[in-house]
Amino acid sequence: MKEHKTKVVATTEEMDLVRSDLFANSRFEFRQHAKKMVTQRAALAATLIEKWGMVACTGEGEDSAGRQRLRLLSPEEVVVRACDTADIAFTEFDARGWRVDLPGYDDIHAQGAEGEE
């Protein structure tokens, strides 16, 4: 069987571009390997930023007819609100037992190796 070869062909601070030789060097496959990844908490915050970025408002006094004046939150305010909300949400998820610990990759791999014996 032909050995499967991989080579990092480009790299940045956040990712590597990996080339894999397939089918006896007649074809290559390129994959991105992330060096940084957001946590679930950050992913929730990013979702909230997407949702609130164009619609989140705060009161800003009244107009001359006595109606509430609103202004969109600044980008900084949207980000802080989203991160604070995500932090509170995950704290509550943990308090309710809605998140569970999973074994690490090495533990899963070791369990698989034990089963092959």
Chimera marker file (.cmm) of the C-alpha trace (Angstrom):
<marker_set name="trace">
<marker id="1" x="0.000" y="0.000" z="0.000" r="1" g="1" b="0" radius="0.5"/>
<marker id="2" x="1.283" y="3.463" z="-0.942" r="1" g="1" b="0" radius="0.5"/>
<marker id="3" x="2.265" y="5.706" z="1.948" r="1" g="1" b="0" radius="0.5"/>
<marker id="4" x="-0.026" y="8.711" z="2.344" r="1" g="1" b="0" radius="0.5"/>
<marker id="5" x="2.149" y="11.852" z="2.486" r="1" g="1" b="0" radius="0.5"/>
<marker id="6" x="1.201" y="15.256" z="3.823" r="1" g="1" b="0" radius="0.5"/>
<marker id="7" x="3.114" y="18.511" z="3.717" r="1" g="1" b="0" radius="0.5"/>
<marker id="8" x="2.449" y="21.972" z="5.123" r="1" g="1" b="0" radius="0.5"/>
<marker id="9" x="2.729" y="24.255" z="2.099" r="1" g="1" b="0" radius="0.5"/>
<marker id="10" x="1.736" y="27.566" z="3.698" r="1" g="1" b="0" radius="0.5"/>
<marker id="11" x="1.334" y="28.797" z="7.237" r="1" g="1" b="0" radius="0.5"/>
<marker id="12" x="-0.024" y="31.818" z="9.097" r="1" g="1" b="0" radius="0.5"/>
<marker id="13" x="-0.497" y="32.575" z="12.765" r="1" g="1" b="0" radius="0.5"/>
<marker id="14" x="-4.033" y="31.154" z="12.594" r="1" g="1" b="0" radius="0.5"/>
<marker id="15" x="-3.844" y="28.274" z="10.098" r="1" g="1" b="0" radius="0.5"/>
<marker id="16" x="-1.710" y="25.892" z="8.030" r="1" g="1" b="0" radius="0.5"/>
<marker id="17" x="-2.469" y="24.881" z="4.451" r="1" g="1" b="0" radius="0.5"/>
<marker id="18" x="-1.765" y="21.156" z="4.197" r="1" g="1" b="0" radius="0.5"/>
<marker id="19" x="-1.245" y="19.280" z="0.930" r="1" g="1" b="0" radius="0.5"/>
<marker id="20" x="-2.008" y="15.567" z="0.927" r="1" g="1" b="0" radius="0.5"/>
<marker id="21" x="-0.721" y="13.350" z="-1.880" r="1" g="1" b="0" radius="0.5"/>
<marker id="22" x="-3.468" y="11.060" z="-3.121" r="1" g="1" b="0" radius="0.5"/>
<marker id="23" x="-3.502" y="8.275" z="-5.711" r="1" g="1" b="0" radius="0.5"/>
<marker id="24" x="0.263" y="7.852" z="-6.162" r="1" g="1" b="0" radius="0.5"/>
<marker id="25" x="0.918" y="11.587" z="-6.645" r="1" g="1" b="0" radius="0.5"/>
<marker id="26" x="-1.535" y="11.915" z="-9.514" r="1" g="1" b="0" radius="0.5"/>
<marker id="27" x="-3.803" y="14.173" z="-7.458" r="1" g="1" b="0" radius="0.5"/>
<marker id="28" x="-3.445" y="16.484" z="-4.471" r="1" g="1" b="0" radius="0.5"/>
<marker id="29" x="-5.912" y="17.533" z="-1.820" r="1" g="1" b="0" radius="0.5"/>
<marker id="30" x="-5.551" y="20.780" z="0.121" r="1" g="1" b="0" radius="0.5"/>
<marker id="31" x="-6.943" y="21.211" z="3.619" r="1" g="1" b="0" radius="0.5"/>
<marker id="32" x="-6.889" y="23.996" z="6.147" r="1" g="1" b="0" radius="0.5"/>
<marker id="33" x="-5.680" y="23.147" z="9.627" r="1" g="1" b="0" radius="0.5"/>
<marker id="34" x="-6.815" y="25.744" z="12.147" r="1" g="1" b="0" radius="0.5"/>
<marker id="35" x="-4.301" y="26.744" z="14.816" r="1" g="1" b="0" radius="0.5"/>
<marker id="36" x="-6.862" y="28.765" z="16.730" r="1" g="1" b="0" radius="0.5"/>
<marker id="37" x="-10.469" y="28.009" z="17.435" r="1" g="1" b="0" radius="0.5"/>
<marker id="38" x="-13.254" y="29.782" z="19.284" r="1" g="1" b="0" radius="0.5"/>
<marker id="39" x="-14.937" y="28.171" z="22.267" r="1" g="1" b="0" radius="0.5"/>
<marker id="40" x="-18.650" y="27.418" z="22.393" r="1" g="1" b="0" radius="0.5"/>
<marker id="41" x="-19.091" y="30.520" z="24.525" r="1" g="1" b="0" radius="0.5"/>
<marker id="42" x="-17.403" y="32.670" z="21.867" r="1" g="1" b="0" radius="0.5"/>
<marker id="43" x="-19.481" y="31.027" z="19.129" r="1" g="1" b="0" radius="0.5"/>
<marker id="44" x="-22.668" y="31.936" z="20.993" r="1" g="1" b="0" radius="0.5"/>
<marker id="45" x="-21.402" y="35.507" z="21.429" r="1" g="1" b="0" radius="0.5"/>
<marker id="46" x="-20.670" y="35.692" z="17.675" r="1" g="1" b="0" radius="0.5"/>
<marker id="47" x="-24.206" y="34.497" z="16.916" r="1" g="1" b="0" radius="0.5"/>
<marker id="48" x="-25.643" y="37.135" z="19.232" r="1" g="1" b="0" radius="0.5"/>
<marker id="49" x="-23.497" y="39.810" z="17.567" r="1" g="1" b="0" radius="0.5"/>
<marker id="50" x="-24.943" y="38.757" z="14.195" r="1" g="1" b="0" radius="0.5"/>
<marker id="51" x="-28.492" y="38.897" z="15.560" r="1" g="1" b="0" radius="0.5"/>
<marker id="52" x="-28.179" y="42.164" z="17.451" r="1" g="1" b="0" radius="0.5"/>
<marker id="53" x="-25.752" y="44.069" z="15.248" r="1" g="1" b="0" radius="0.5"/>
<marker id="54" x="-28.433" y="45.869" z="13.264" r="1" g="1" b="0" radius="0.5"/>
<marker id="55" x="-31.347" y="45.958" z="15.705" r="1" g="1" b="0" radius="0.5"/>
<marker id="56" x="-30.217" y="46.376" z="19.316" r="1" g="1" b="0" radius="0.5"/>
<marker id="57" x="-31.213" y="49.803" z="20.584" r="1" g="1" b="0" radius="0.5"/>
<marker id="58" x="-31.122" y="51.760" z="23.775" r="1" g="1" b="0" radius="0.5"/>
<marker id="59" x="-33.215" y="54.651" z="24.978" r="1" g="1" b="0" radius="0.5"/>
<marker id="60" x="-31.902" y="58.125" z="24.345" r="1" g="1" b="0" radius="0.5"/>
<marker id="61" x="-34.413" y="60.476" z="25.912" r="1" g="1" b="0" radius="0.5"/>
<marker id="62" x="-37.597" y="61.716" z="24.268" r="1" g="1" b="0" radius="0.5"/>
<marker id="63" x="-38.405" y="63.670" z="21.162" r="1" g="1" b="0" radius="0.5"/>
<marker id="64" x="-40.391" y="66.957" z="21.236" r="1" g="1" b="0" radius="0.5"/>
<marker id="65" x="-43.684" y="65.022" z="21.219" r="1" g="1" b="0" radius="0.5"/>
<marker id="66" x="-42.694" y="62.986" z="24.294" r="1" g="1" b="0" radius="0.5"/>
<marker id="67" x="-41.982" y="59.753" z="22.380" r="1" g="1" b="0" radius="0.5"/>
<marker id="68" x="-39.047" y="57.546" z="23.270" r="1" g="1" b="0" radius="0.5"/>
<marker id="69" x="-35.970" y="58.244" z="21.163" r="1" g="1" b="0" radius="0.5"/>
<marker id="70" x="-33.837" y="55.232" z="20.335" r="1" g="1" b="0" radius="0.5"/>
<marker id="71" x="-30.342" y="54.790" z="18.973" r="1" g="1" b="0" radius="0.5"/>
<marker id="72" x="-28.596" y="51.708" z="17.704" r="1" g="1" b="0" radius="0.5"/>
<marker id="73" x="-25.988" y="50.337" z="20.050" r="1" g="1" b="0" radius="0.5"/>
<marker id="74" x="-22.436" y="51.081" z="18.960" r="1" g="1" b="0" radius="0.5"/>
<marker id="75" x="-20.407" y="48.114" z="17.680" r="1" g="1" b="0" radius="0.5"/>
<marker id="76" x="-18.491" y="48.113" z="20.974" r="1" g="1" b="0" radius="0.5"/>
<marker id="77" x="-21.741" y="48.020" z="22.975" r="1" g="1" b="0" radius="0.5"/>
<marker id="78" x="-23.099" y="45.154" z="20.825" r="1" g="1" b="0" radius="0.5"/>
<marker id="79" x="-19.944" y="43.095" z="21.388" r="1" g="1" b="0" radius="0.5"/>
<marker id="80" x="-19.864" y="43.708" z="25.146" r="1" g="1" b="0" radius="0.5"/>
<marker id="81" x="-23.570" y="42.871" z="25.466" r="1" g="1" b="0" radius="0.5"/>
<marker id="82" x="-23.188" y="39.691" z="23.401" r="1" g="1" b="0" radius="0.5"/>
<marker id="83" x="-20.150" y="38.508" z="25.395" r="1" g="1" b="0" radius="0.5"/>
<marker id="84" x="-21.832" y="39.287" z="28.725" r="1" g="1" b="0" radius="0.5"/>
<marker id="85" x="-24.980" y="37.428" z="27.612" r="1" g="1" b="0" radius="0.5"/>
<marker id="86" x="-22.979" y="34.406" z="26.415" r="1" g="1" b="0" radius="0.5"/>
<marker id="87" x="-21.064" y="34.339" z="29.713" r="1" g="1" b="0" radius="0.5"/>
<marker id="88" x="-24.282" y="34.416" z="31.744" r="1" g="1" b="0" radius="0.5"/>
<marker id="89" x="-25.849" y="31.763" z="29.489" r="1" g="1" b="0" radius="0.5"/>
<marker id="90" x="-22.965" y="29.299" z="29.888" r="1" g="1" b="0" radius="0.5"/>
<marker id="91" x="-22.816" y="29.883" z="33.641" r="1" g="1" b="0" radius="0.5"/>
<marker id="92" x="-26.511" y="28.993" z="33.790" r="1" g="1" b="0" radius="0.5"/>
<marker id="93" x="-26.028" y="25.983" z="31.474" r="1" g="1" b="0" radius="0.5"/>
<marker id="94" x="-23.370" y="24.677" z="33.874" r="1" g="1" b="0" radius="0.5"/>
<marker id="95" x="-25.577" y="25.338" z="36.922" r="1" g="1" b="0" radius="0.5"/>
<marker id="96" x="-28.394" y="23.335" z="35.298" r="1" g="1" b="0" radius="0.5"/>
<marker id="97" x="-26.097" y="20.501" z="34.271" r="1" g="1" b="0" radius="0.5"/>
<marker id="98" x="-26.784" y="21.126" z="30.575" r="1" g="1" b="0" radius="0.5"/>
<marker id="99" x="-23.128" y="20.645" z="29.608" r="1" g="1" b="0" radius="0.5"/>
<marker id="100" x="-21.215" y="17.425" z="30.067" r="1" g="1" b="0" radius="0.5"/>
<marker id="101" x="-17.501" y="16.635" z="30.033" r="1" g="1" b="0" radius="0.5"/>
<marker id="102" x="-16.234" y="14.496" z="27.170" r="1" g="1" b="0" radius="0.5"/>
<marker id="103" x="-12.994" y="12.526" z="27.059" r="1" g="1" b="0" radius="0.5"/>
<marker id="104" x="-10.053" y="14.066" z="25.209" r="1" g="1" b="0" radius="0.5"/>
<marker id="105" x="-8.822" y="12.780" z="21.866" r="1" g="1" b="0" radius="0.5"/>
<marker id="106" x="-5.924" y="10.858" z="23.434" r="1" g="1" b="0" radius="0.5"/>
<marker id="107" x="-8.314" y="9.082" z="25.836" r="1" g="1" b="0" radius="0.5"/>
<marker id="108" x="-10.668" y="8.115" z="22.997" r="1" g="1" b="0" radius="0.5"/>
<marker id="109" x="-7.730" y="6.899" z="20.896" r="1" g="1" b="0" radius="0.5"/>
<marker id="110" x="-6.389" y="4.849" z="23.841" r="1" g="1" b="0" radius="0.5"/>
<marker id="111" x="-9.801" y="3.253" z="24.381" r="1" g="1" b="0" radius="0.5"/>
<marker id="112" x="-9.951" y="2.319" z="20.700" r="1" g="1" b="0" radius="0.5"/>
<marker id="113" x="-6.485" y="0.769" z="20.835" r="1" g="1" b="0" radius="0.5"/>
<marker id="114" x="-7.468" y="-1.308" z="23.875" r="1" g="1" b="0" radius="0.5"/>
<marker id="115" x="-10.484" y="-2.673" z="22.008" r="1" g="1" b="0" radius="0.5"/>
<marker id="116" x="-8.345" y="-3.770" z="19.046" r="1" g="1" b="0" radius="0.5"/>
<marker id="117" x="-6.194" y="-6.138" z="21.125" r="1" g="1" b="0" radius="0.5"/>
<link id1="1" id2="2" r="1" g="1" b="0" radius="0.2"/>
<link id1="2" id2="3" r="1" g="1" b="0" radius="0.2"/>
<link id1="3" id2="4" r="1" g="1" b="0" radius="0.2"/>
<link id1="4" id2="5" r="1" g="1" b="0" radius="0.2"/>
<link id1="5" id2="6" r="1" g="1" b="0" radius="0.2"/>
<link id1="6" id2="7" r="1" g="1" b="0" radius="0.2"/>
<link id1="7" id2="8" r="1" g="1" b="0" radius="0.2"/>
<link id1="8" id2="9" r="1" g="1" b="0" radius="0.2"/>
<link id1="9" id2="10" r="1" g="1" b="0" radius="0.2"/>
<link id1="10" id2="11" r="1" g="1" b="0" radius="0.2"/>
<link id1="11" id2="12" r="1" g="1" b="0" radius="0.2"/>
<link id1="12" id2="13" r="1" g="1" b="0" radius="0.2"/>
<link id1="13" id2="14" r="1" g="1" b="0" radius="0.2"/>
<link id1="14" id2="15" r="1" g="1" b="0" radius="0.2"/>
<link id1="15" id2="16" r="1" g="1" b="0" radius="0.2"/>
<link id1="16" id2="17" r="1" g="1" b="0" radius="0.2"/>
<link id1="17" id2="18" r="1" g="1" b="0" radius="0.2"/>
<link id1="18" id2="19" r="1" g="1" b="0" radius="0.2"/>
<link id1="19" id2="20" r="1" g="1" b="0" radius="0.2"/>
<link id1="20" id2="21" r="1" g="1" b="0" radius="0.2"/>
<link id1="21" id2="22" r="1" g="1" b="0" radius="0.2"/>
<link id1="22" id2="23" r="1" g="1" b="0" radius="0.2"/>
<link id1="23" id2="24" r="1" g="1" b="0" radius="0.2"/>
<link id1="24" id2="25" r="1" g="1" b="0" radius="0.2"/>
<link id1="25" id2="26" r="1" g="1" b="0" radius="0.2"/>
<link id1="26" id2="27" r="1" g="1" b="0" radius="0.2"/>
<link id1="27" id2="28" r="1" g="1" b="0" radius="0.2"/>
<link id1="28" id2="29" r="1" g="1" b="0" radius="0.2"/>
<link id1="29" id2="30" r="1" g="1" b="0" radius="0.2"/>
<link id1="30" id2="31" r="1" g="1" b="0" radius="0.2"/>
<link id1="31" id2="32" r="1" g="1" b="0" radius="0.2"/>
<link id1="32" id2="33" r="1" g="1" b="0" radius="0.2"/>
<link id1="33" id2="34" r="1" g="1" b="0" radius="0.2"/>
<link id1="34" id2="35" r="1" g="1" b="0" radius="0.2"/>
<link id1="35" id2="36" r="1" g="1" b="0" radius="0.2"/>
<link id1="36" id2="37" r="1" g="1" b="0" radius="0.2"/>
<link id1="37" id2="38" r="1" g="1" b="0" radius="0.2"/>
<link id1="38" id2="39" r="1" g="1" b="0" radius="0.2"/>
<link id1="39" id2="40" r="1" g="1" b="0" radius="0.2"/>
<link id1="40" id2="41" r="1" g="1" b="0" radius="0.2"/>
<link id1="41" id2="42" r="1" g="1" b="0" radius="0.2"/>
<link id1="42" id2="43" r="1" g="1" b="0" radius="0.2"/>
<link id1="43" id2="44" r="1" g="1" b="0" radius="0.2"/>
<link id1="44" id2="45" r="1" g="1" b="0" radius="0.2"/>
<link id1="45" id2="46" r="1" g="1" b="0" radius="0.2"/>
<link id1="46" id2="47" r="1" g="1" b="0" radius="0.2"/>
<link id1="47" id2="48" r="1" g="1" b="0" radius="0.2"/>
<link id1="48" id2="49" r="1" g="1" b="0" radius="0.2"/>
<link id1="49" id2="50" r="1" g="1" b="0" radius="0.2"/>
<link id1="50" id2="51" r="1" g="1" b="0" radius="0.2"/>
<link id1="51" id2="52" r="1" g="1" b="0" radius="0.2"/>
<link id1="52" id2="53" r="1" g="1" b="0" radius="0.2"/>
<link id1="53" id2="54" r="1" g="1" b="0" radius="0.2"/>
<link id1="54" id2="55" r="1" g="1" b="0" radius="0.2"/>
<link id1="55" id2="56" r="1" g="1" b="0" radius="0.2"/>
<link id1="56" id2="57" r="1" g="1" b="0" radius="0.2"/>
<link id1="57" id2="58" r="1" g="1" b="0" radius="0.2"/>
<link id1="58" id2="59" r="1" g="1" b="0" radius="0.2"/>
<link id1="59" id2="60" r="1" g="1" b="0" radius="0.2"/>
<link id1="60" id2="61" r="1" g="1" b="0" radius="0.2"/>
<link id1="61" id2="62" r="1" g="1" b="0" radius="0.2"/>
<link id1="62" id2="63" r="1" g="1" b="0" radius="0.2"/>
<link id1="63" id2="64" r="1" g="1" b="0" radius="0.2"/>
<link id1="64" id2="65" r="1" g="1" b="0" radius="0.2"/>
<link id1="65" id2="66" r="1" g="1" b="0" radius="0.2"/>
<link id1="66" id2="67" r="1" g="1" b="0" radius="0.2"/>
<link id1="67" id2="68" r="1" g="1" b="0" radius="0.2"/>
<link id1="68" id2="69" r="1" g="1" b="0" radius="0.2"/>
<link id1="69" id2="70" r="1" g="1" b="0" radius="0.2"/>
<link id1="70" id2="71" r="1" g="1" b="0" radius="0.2"/>
<link id1="71" id2="72" r="1" g="1" b="0" radius="0.2"/>
<link id1="72" id2="73" r="1" g="1" b="0" radius="0.2"/>
<link id1="73" id2="74" r="1" g="1" b="0" radius="0.2"/>
<link id1="74" id2="75" r="1" g="1" b="0" radius="0.2"/>
<link id1="75" id2="76" r="1" g="1" b="0" radius="0.2"/>
<link id1="76" id2="77" r="1" g="1" b="0" radius="0.2"/>
<link id1="77" id2="78" r="1" g="1" b="0" radius="0.2"/>
<link id1="78" id2="79" r="1" g="1" b="0" radius="0.2"/>
<link id1="79" id2="80" r="1" g="1" b="0" radius="0.2"/>
<link id1="80" id2="81" r="1" g="1" b="0" radius="0.2"/>
<link id1="81" id2="82" r="1" g="1" b="0" radius="0.2"/>
<link id1="82" id2="83" r="1" g="1" b="0" radius="0.2"/>
<link id1="83" id2="84" r="1" g="1" b="0" radius="0.2"/>
<link id1="84" id2="85" r="1" g="1" b="0" radius="0.2"/>
<link id1="85" id2="86" r="1" g="1" b="0" radius="0.2"/>
<link id1="86" id2="87" r="1" g="1" b="0" radius="0.2"/>
<link id1="87" id2="88" r="1" g="1" b="0" radius="0.2"/>
<link id1="88" id2="89" r="1" g="1" b="0" radius="0.2"/>
<link id1="89" id2="90" r="1" g="1" b="0" radius="0.2"/>
<link id1="90" id2="91" r="1" g="1" b="0" radius="0.2"/>
<link id1="91" id2="92" r="1" g="1" b="0" radius="0.2"/>
<link id1="92" id2="93" r="1" g="1" b="0" radius="0.2"/>
<link id1="93" id2="94" r="1" g="1" b="0" radius="0.2"/>
<link id1="94" id2="95" r="1" g="1" b="0" radius="0.2"/>
<link id1="95" id2="96" r="1" g="1" b="0" radius="0.2"/>
<link id1="96" id2="97" r="1" g="1" b="0" radius="0.2"/>
<link id1="97" id2="98" r="1" g="1" b="0" radius="0.2"/>
<link id1="98" id2="99" r="1" g="1" b="0" radius="0.2"/>
<link id1="99" id2="100" r="1" g="1" b="0" radius="0.2"/>
<link id1="100" id2="101" r="1" g="1" b="0" radius="0.2"/>
<link id1="101" id2="102" r="1" g="1" b="0" radius="0.2"/>
<link id1="102" id2="103" r="1" g="1" b="0" radius="0.2"/>
<link id1="103" id2="104" r="1" g="1" b="0" radius="0.2"/>
<link id1="104" id2="105" r="1" g="1" b="0" radius="0.2"/>
<link id1="105" id2="106" r="1" g="1" b="0" radius="0.2"/>
<link id1="106" id2="107" r="1" g="1" b="0" radius="0.2"/>
<link id1="107" id2="108" r="1" g="1" b="0" radius="0.2"/>
<link id1="108" id2="109" r="1" g="1" b="0" radius="0.2"/>
<link id1="109" id2="110" r="1" g="1" b="0" radius="0.2"/>
<link id1="110" id2="111" r="1" g="1" b="0" radius="0.2"/>
<link id1="111" id2="112" r="1" g="1" b="0" radius="0.2"/>
<link id1="112" id2="113" r="1" g="1" b="0" radius="0.2"/>
<link id1="113" id2="114" r="1" g="1" b="0" radius="0.2"/>
<link id1="114" id2="115" r="1" g="1" b="0" radius="0.2"/>
<link id1="115" id2="116" r="1" g="1" b="0" radius="0.2"/>
<link id1="116" id2="117" r="1" g="1" b="0" radius="0.2"/>
</marker_set>
